[in-house]
Amino acid sequence: MEPKKPRLAKTIGWFAIMASALSQEYGSGINVVATTSLGTYPGVGNLVPLAMFIAGLLLIPKVFMFQRFGRVAPSSGGEYVWMSRTIHPRIGFLIHFLYFAGIVAAMGFIAYATGSTLASTLIDLGIKSGAWFATPIGHLVFGLALIWIIFAIHYSGVRSYGIFVTILVVVIIAAALISMVVGFSTSPATFEAALSSKVFHGPIPKTTIPPLTYTAFFGTVTLFMFAYGGLSAAPLLGGEAKNPKRDMPRGIIMAWAVALILFTLVAWAVFHVMSASDAIALIQSKHSYFATVPGILSLVAAPIVGDALSILVTIIIAKTIAPEMLAASRTLYAWSEDNILPEIFGHTNRFKAPDFSLFVVSLLASLFLMDAIIVGVPVVVVRSVSILLVIFFVGVGVLNTAHKKEKKDWEKEISTPGMIIAAVAGIIVTIIMIPSVIIVPHVPLLLQPSFQVLLSLIIAEIIYESAVFYVKKKTGKNLSEEILKSLPLE
């Protein structure tokens, strides 16, 4: 296997890395999932903000490991490279394929969800024709346009992407501030009066909150791992950072800190104004839109404020596709570098963007959009499972490396006492959290996270074995052994 020359542009700084992660994190997770999680785990009640905060704190081992790996082994493959070099290439590929599948599926789901959000926003603005965006054809046309416009931004180079996500940080901060100001300044009584008069046109339906259980609380915490999923995408910019050893750790830590603060305060503000019983009443009725952050605040904020927030949230949810497309395309690029995928996946255009990988990811996202329109398969819980598995196996990789007698220089950097403690903590967190979501109550087998995880792993194994066979036939070499020899160039 001949060495390859660098093909990606090295133009991204720490702020763009932070902005990329935050752009993926602050979207449907806080604006929709934070409140609608009560539909799956009603027993958590008014402890949703606490669950959001604990979910962020439980990621401290992940943040510590990621920032250290990002400093000593930056690459476009991120966690795939770390797991494949510290454990085994097959394991690294299988686990990261699960993450990749969740990311691509989420792109289609978000393209679909944005159509619904846009329709609600336009109707609230008095544009009744906006309801078209919530029809199957509207979902398809708008969703495809959204995916391929973001493809065009990526195609023009990572610098354009960096500028794009940096601008989006301003939008995120503005939406968060509006949510907090309205939420904390409004009394629950005012909200219930608005809910009764504007939504139910009468008494609010009575609901019973089940007793709090371990499964309900930690199931909610694990579900919120999805909200912090952008942290897993940050390392995938390692191949395009100007100074990765400095910028990657700083970007990862800042993304986690900002997300933790914003998520906790916004969730707290929302549940200050709305009780869990009111949220459940909305979810169980035909008014589930009002169980979202923009829906809740639109009932009590001044019309101009509610309209502004609805527009901002629509943009925020839509923009989540951009960092997800980056993460998925750079994953394909990294697999191509390791000869698991054909060389064409590593091709770059004149802007030094991996054009073919971007095209394939956009095509897959379009197919998942159609799936969301026709079938409506949920992806949130599967994303959470994949994120937890990545933490677990990155931790296993640290422990495995620490026990090696002979270490390379970069391996010594990830074998410190602090990394070992973080690895053990990450493994423990995963073991505690996964049982609460691997099987979801009252969900058909085909939609169970456990079944979808198994299906993804089978597909990944077929792809890896095909690559092993092809490389052996073409060069006579063992693919896994070749991958283990060194870190990828980018």
C-alpha positions in Angstrom: 0.0 0.0 0.0 1.6 3.2 -1.2 1.7 6.2 1.1 -0.8 8.9 0.2 -0.2 12.7 0.0 -2.3 15.1 2.1 -5.5 16.1 0.2 -7.6 18.0 2.8 -7.3 21.7 3.5 -5.7 22.6 6.9 -7.7 25.7 7.6 -9.9 25.1 10.7 -9.2 26.7 14.1 -10.5 25.8 17.6 -13.5 28.1 17.4 -14.8 26.5 14.2 -14.3 23.1 15.8 -16.3 24.2 18.8 -18.9 25.8 16.5 -19.2 22.6 14.5 -19.8 20.5 17.6 -22.2 23.0 19.1 -24.1 23.3 15.8 -24.8 19.6 15.8 -25.6 19.5 19.5 -28.0 22.5 19.8 -30.9 21.5 17.7 -33.8 19.0 18.1 -32.2 17.6 21.2 -33.0 20.6 23.4 -35.9 22.1 21.4 -37.9 18.9 20.9 -36.5 15.8 22.6 -36.0 17.5 26.0 -39.7 17.9 26.5 -41.1 15.1 24.3 -38.9 12.6 26.2 -41.8 12.5 28.7 -43.8 10.6 26.1 -41.3 7.7 26.4 -40.3 8.1 30.1 -43.2 10.0 31.8 -41.9 8.9 35.3 -39.0 11.4 35.2 -41.6 14.2 35.6 -40.1 17.6 36.4 -36.6 16.2 36.7 -35.9 16.7 33.0 -33.5 19.6 33.6 -31.6 17.6 36.1 -31.4 14.6 33.7 -30.1 17.0 31.0 -27.4 18.3 33.4 -26.4 14.8 34.6 -26.2 13.6 31.0 -23.6 16.3 30.4 -21.6 15.6 33.5 -21.5 11.9 32.7 -19.7 12.9 29.5 -16.7 14.3 31.4 -14.7 11.0 30.9 -15.5 11.2 27.2 -14.4 14.8 27.0 -11.1 14.1 28.8 -10.3 11.1 26.6 -11.3 12.9 23.4 -9.3 16.0 24.0 -6.2 14.0 24.7 -6.6 11.7 21.7 -7.4 14.8 19.6 -4.1 16.3 20.6 -1.9 13.3 20.0 -3.7 11.4 17.2 -5.8 13.9 15.2 -7.3 12.6 12.1 -10.4 12.8 9.8 -11.4 9.4 11.2 -11.7 10.6 14.8 -12.8 7.8 17.1 -12.6 5.2 14.4 -8.9 5.7 14.2 -8.5 5.7 18.0 -10.4 2.4 18.4 -8.9 0.7 15.4 -5.3 1.5 16.5 -5.7 0.8 20.2 -7.9 -2.3 20.0 -8.3 -3.8 16.5 -9.3 -2.3 13.1 -12.3 -4.7 12.9 -13.7 -3.5 16.2 -13.0 0.1 15.4 -14.8 -0.2 12.1 -17.8 -2.1 13.5 -18.5 0.3 16.3 -17.9 3.4 14.2 -20.1 2.1 11.4 -22.9 2.0 14.0 -22.2 5.7 14.7 -22.1 6.5 11.0 -25.4 4.7 10.3 -27.0 6.7 13.1 -25.6 10.0 11.8 -26.9 9.4 8.2 -30.3 8.3 9.4 -30.5 11.3 11.6 -29.8 13.6 8.6 -32.9 12.2 6.9 -35.0 12.4 10.0 -34.0 16.0 10.6 -34.7 17.0 7.0 -38.2 15.5 7.6 -38.7 17.2 11.0 -37.6 20.6 9.6 -40.5 20.4 7.2 -43.0 20.0 10.0 -41.3 22.8 12.0 -41.4 25.1 9.1 -45.0 24.4 8.4 -45.9 25.2 12.1 -43.8 28.4 12.0 -45.5 29.7 8.8 -49.0 28.9 10.1 -48.2 30.8 13.3 -47.1 33.7 11.1 -50.5 33.7 9.4 -49.2 32.0 6.2 -51.8 29.2 6.0 -50.3 27.8 2.7 -47.2 26.9 4.8 -49.1 23.7 5.8 -47.9 22.3 2.5 -44.5 21.7 3.9 -46.0 19.2 6.3 -47.5 17.1 3.5 -45.6 14.1 2.1 -44.7 16.0 -1.1 -43.8 19.1 0.9 -41.5 17.0 3.2 -39.9 15.4 0.2 -39.3 18.6 -1.8 -38.2 20.7 1.1 -36.1 17.9 2.7 -34.2 17.2 -0.5 -33.6 20.9 -1.2 -32.2 21.3 2.4 -29.9 18.3 2.1 -28.4 19.2 -1.3 -28.0 22.9 -0.4 -25.9 21.9 2.6 -24.1 19.5 0.2 -23.2 22.5 -1.9 -21.8 24.4 1.1 -19.6 21.4 1.9 -18.5 21.0 -1.7 -17.2 24.6 -1.7 -14.6 23.6 1.0 -14.2 23.3 4.7 -13.4 27.0 5.0 -17.0 27.8 3.8 -18.3 25.3 6.3 -16.3 26.9 9.1 -17.8 30.3 8.3 -21.2 28.8 8.1 -21.2 27.1 11.5 -19.5 30.2 13.1 -22.5 32.3 12.0 -24.8 29.7 13.3 -23.4 30.0 16.8 -24.9 33.5 16.9 -28.3 32.1 16.0 -27.9 29.4 18.7 -27.0 31.9 21.4 -29.9 34.2 20.4 -32.5 31.4 20.6 -31.1 30.2 23.9 -31.3 33.7 25.4 -34.9 34.2 24.2 -35.9 30.8 25.6 -34.3 31.6 29.0 -35.7 35.1 29.4 -39.3 34.1 28.5 -39.1 30.9 30.5 -37.8 32.4 33.7 -39.9 35.5 33.5 -43.2 33.7 33.0 -45.2 32.1 35.9 -46.6 28.6 35.6 -50.1 30.0 36.2 -49.8 32.3 33.2 -48.8 29.3 31.0 -51.6 27.1 32.2 -54.1 29.9 31.5 -52.7 30.3 28.0 -52.7 26.5 27.5 -56.3 26.3 28.6 -57.6 29.1 26.5 -55.5 28.8 23.3 -54.9 25.1 22.9 -57.5 23.0 24.8 -60.2 25.7 24.8 -61.3 24.4 28.2 -59.8 22.6 31.2 -56.4 21.0 30.7 -56.8 17.2 30.6 -55.7 15.6 33.9 -52.7 13.3 33.6 -51.0 10.9 36.1 -47.3 10.9 36.3 -46.0 7.3 37.1 -43.6 6.8 40.0 -40.0 7.7 39.3 -38.0 4.6 38.6 -34.3 3.8 37.7 -35.3 3.0 34.2 -37.3 6.2 33.7 -34.5 8.5 35.0 -31.5 6.9 33.5 -33.4 6.1 30.3 -34.0 9.9 30.0 -30.4 10.6 30.8 -29.3 8.2 28.2 -31.7 9.6 25.7 -30.2 13.0 26.2 -26.8 11.6 25.2 -28.3 12.2 21.7 -28.4 16.0 22.5 -24.7 16.0 23.3 -23.9 13.9 20.2 -22.0 16.8 18.5 -19.0 16.1 20.7 -18.5 12.8 18.9 -18.3 14.7 15.6 -15.7 17.3 16.7 -12.7 14.9 16.3 -13.6 14.2 12.7 -12.2 17.6 11.8 -8.8 16.5 13.0 -7.6 16.2 9.4 -8.5 19.8 8.6 -7.4 21.7 11.7 -4.6 24.2 11.3 -2.9 23.2 14.6 -4.8 20.1 15.7 -2.6 19.5 18.8 -3.7 22.8 20.2 -7.1 23.5 18.4 -8.7 20.1 18.8 -8.5 19.8 22.7 -9.6 23.4 23.1 -12.5 23.0 20.6 -13.8 19.8 22.3 -13.7 21.2 25.8 -15.4 24.5 24.9 -18.1 22.7 22.9 -18.9 20.5 25.9 -18.9 23.4 28.4 -21.1 25.7 26.3 -23.6 22.9 25.5 -23.8 21.9 29.2 -24.6 25.4 30.2 -27.1 26.2 27.5 -28.9 22.9 27.7 -29.3 23.0 31.4 -30.5 26.6 31.6 -32.9 26.3 28.7 -34.4 23.0 30.1 -34.7 24.6 33.5 -36.4 27.7 32.0 -38.9 25.6 30.1 -39.8 23.4 33.1 -40.1 26.6 35.2 -43.0 27.7 33.1 -44.5 24.3 32.2 -45.1 21.3 34.5 -44.5 17.7 33.4 -48.2 17.0 33.7 -49.0 19.8 31.2 -46.3 18.4 28.8 -47.7 14.9 29.0 -51.2 16.3 28.3 -49.9 18.0 25.2 -48.0 14.9 24.0 -51.1 12.7 24.5 -53.3 15.1 22.6 -53.3 16.3 19.0 -51.3 19.3 20.1 -47.8 17.8 20.5 -46.2 20.7 18.7 -46.9 22.8 21.8 -44.8 20.4 23.8 -41.7 21.7 22.1 -39.6 24.7 23.3 -40.9 27.1 20.5 -44.4 25.8 21.0 -44.4 26.3 24.7 -42.9 29.7 24.6 -45.1 30.9 21.7 -48.1 30.6 24.0 -46.8 33.0 26.6 -44.3 35.3 24.8 -45.2 38.5 22.9 -46.2 37.6 19.3 -43.1 39.1 17.8 -40.9 37.3 20.3 -42.7 34.0 19.7 -42.4 34.4 16.0 -38.7 35.3 16.1 -38.0 32.2 18.3 -40.0 29.9 16.0 -37.9 31.2 13.0 -34.6 30.8 14.9 -35.5 27.2 16.0 -36.5 26.2 12.5 -33.1 27.4 11.3 -31.4 25.7 14.2 -33.0 22.3 13.6 -32.3 22.5 9.8 -28.6 23.5 10.3 -27.9 20.3 12.3 -27.6 18.5 9.0 -24.4 20.4 8.1 -22.1 19.1 10.9 -23.7 15.6 10.5 -22.8 15.6 6.8 -19.2 16.6 7.7 -18.9 13.8 10.3 -20.3 11.2 7.9 -18.3 12.2 4.9 -15.0 12.4 6.8 -15.7 8.9 8.2 -16.0 7.6 4.7 -12.8 9.4 3.8 -11.0 7.8 6.7 -12.2 4.3 5.8 -10.9 4.9 2.3 -7.5 5.9 3.7 -7.4 2.6 5.4 -8.5 0.8 2.2 -11.7 -0.5 3.8 -13.6 1.5 1.1 -12.6 2.0 -2.5 -10.1 4.8 -3.2 -12.7 7.0 -4.8 -14.1 7.8 -1.4 -10.8 9.6 -0.7 -11.1 11.8 -3.8 -11.1 15.5 -3.2 -12.2 18.3 -5.5 -10.4 21.6 -6.3 -11.6 23.0 -2.9 -10.0 20.0 -1.1 -13.4 18.7 -0.1 -14.1 14.9 -0.3 -16.6 15.3 -3.0 -17.5 11.7 -3.7 -18.0 10.9 0.0 -20.1 14.0 0.4 -22.2 12.9 -2.5 -22.8 9.4 -1.1 -23.7 10.7 2.3 -26.2 13.2 0.8 -27.7 10.4 -1.3 -28.1 8.1 1.8 -29.6 11.0 3.7 -32.1 11.5 0.9 -33.1 7.8 1.1 -33.5 8.1 4.9 -35.7 11.2 4.3 -37.9 9.0 2.1 -37.9 6.4 4.8 -39.0 8.9 7.4 -41.9 10.0 5.1 -43.1 6.5 4.4 -42.2 4.5 7.5 -41.1 7.0 10.2 -38.4 4.9 11.9 -37.1 6.7 15.0 -33.3 7.2 15.3 -32.8 9.1 18.5 -32.3 6.1 20.8 -30.0 4.3 18.4 -27.8 7.4 18.2 -27.6 7.4 22.0 -26.6 3.7 22.0 -23.9 4.3 19.4 -22.5 7.3 21.3 -22.3 5.2 24.5 -20.6 2.3 22.7 -18.0 4.6 21.3 -17.2 5.9 24.8 -17.0 2.3 26.0 -14.6 1.1 23.3 -12.4 4.2 23.3 -12.0 3.5 27.1 -11.2 -0.1 26.4 -8.6 1.1 23.8 -6.9 3.3 26.5 -6.7 0.4 29.0 -5.4 -1.9 26.3 -2.7 0.5 25.2 -1.7 1.2 28.8 -0.9 -2.5 29.3 1.4 -2.7 26.3 5.0 -3.2 27.2 6.4 -1.3 24.2 4.6 1.8 23.2 4.9 4.4 20.4 5.2 8.0 21.4 1.5 8.8 20.8 0.5 5.7 22.8 2.5 6.9 25.8 0.5 10.1 25.7 -2.8 8.2 26.1 -1.5 5.9 28.8 -1.3 8.5 31.6 -3.0 7.9 35.0 -5.6 10.6 34.1 -6.5 8.8 30.9 -6.8 5.4 32.7 -9.1 6.9 35.3 -11.2 8.6 32.5 -11.3 5.3 30.6 -12.5 3.3 33.6 -15.1 6.0 34.4 -16.4 6.0 30.8 -16.7 2.2 30.7 -18.7 2.3 34.0 -21.0 5.0 32.7 -21.7 3.0 29.6 -22.5 -0.2 31.6 -24.9 1.7 33.8 -26.6 3.6 31.1 -27.1 1.2 28.1 -29.5 -1.3 29.8 -32.1 1.5 30.1 -32.3 2.1 26.4 -31.2 -1.0 24.5 -34.8 -2.3 24.8 -37.5 0.3 24.7 -41.0 -0.6 26.2 -44.0 -0.9 23.9 -41.9 -0.7 20.7 -42.1 -3.4 17.9 -39.1 -5.6 17.4 -38.0 -4.1 14.1 -37.9 -0.7 15.7 -36.0 -1.8 18.9 -32.6 -0.2 19.3 -31.1 -3.7 20.0 -32.4 -5.0 16.6 -31.3 -2.0 14.7 -27.8 -2.2 16.3 -27.5 -5.8 15.4 -28.5 -5.2 11.8 -26.0 -2.4 11.5 -23.2 -4.6 12.9 -24.0 -7.4 10.4 -23.8 -4.9 7.5 -20.5 -3.5 8.9 -19.0 -7.0 9.2 -19.9 -7.8 5.6 -18.2 -4.6 4.4 -15.1 -5.3 6.5 -14.8 -8.9 5.4 -15.2 -7.8 1.8 -12.3 -5.4 2.2 -10.1 -8.0 3.9 -10.8 -10.4 1.0 -10.1 -7.7 -1.7 -6.8 -6.5 -0.2 -5.6 -10.1 0.3 -6.4 -10.9 -3.3 -4.9 -7.8 -4.7 -1.7 -7.4 -2.6 -1.4 -10.6 -0.6 -1.4 -8.5 2.6 -3.5 -8.7 5.7 -5.7 -5.6 5.9 -5.9 -5.4 9.7 -2.1 -5.8 10.1 -1.6 -3.0 7.5 -4.0 -0.6 9.3 -2.3 -1.3 12.7 1.2 -0.2 11.4 0.6 3.5 11.6 -1.8 6.4 12.1 -3.4 7.7 8.9 -1.9 10.7 7.3 -5.0 12.9 7.7 
